[in-house]
Amino acid sequence: MSDQSTPMTQSDASRIQSAQDKGGKDMSSEGFAARAQSAGDTNANQGGADAGKK
């Protein structure tokens, strides 16, 4: 296993949110989809892989 990880992108977060919504999963502000969006936004603001893309 590698020590490097791939940062969450905004498009990754969008895919996760869509899947969670379609599956009737937790869409609260404390759920996984919200945490994914926060991570994607943070990485985009730091100049991540797909900064500014939607």
Secondary structure as the mmCIF struct_conf table of DSSP 4:
data_model
#
loop_
_struct_conf.conf_type_id
_struct_conf.id
_struct_conf.beg_label_comp_id
_struct_conf.beg_label_asym_id
_struct_conf.beg_label_seq_id
_struct_conf.end_label_comp_id
_struct_conf.end_label_asym_id
_struct_conf.end_label_seq_id
BEND BEND1 ASP A 3 ASP A 3
HELX_LH_PP_P HELX_LH_PP_P1 THR A 6 MET A 8
HELX_RH_AL_P HELX_RH_AL_P1 GLN A 10 LYS A 22
TURN_TY1_P TURN_TY1_P1 GLY A 23 GLY A 24
BEND BEND2 SER A 28 SER A 28
TURN_TY1_P TURN_TY1_P2 SER A 29 GLU A 30
BEND BEND3 GLY A 31 GLY A 31
HELX_RH_AL_P HELX_RH_AL_P2 PHE A 32 ASN A 45
TURN_TY1_P TURN_TY1_P3 GLN A 46 GLY A 47
TURN_TY1_P TURN_TY1_P4 ALA A 49 GLY A 52
#
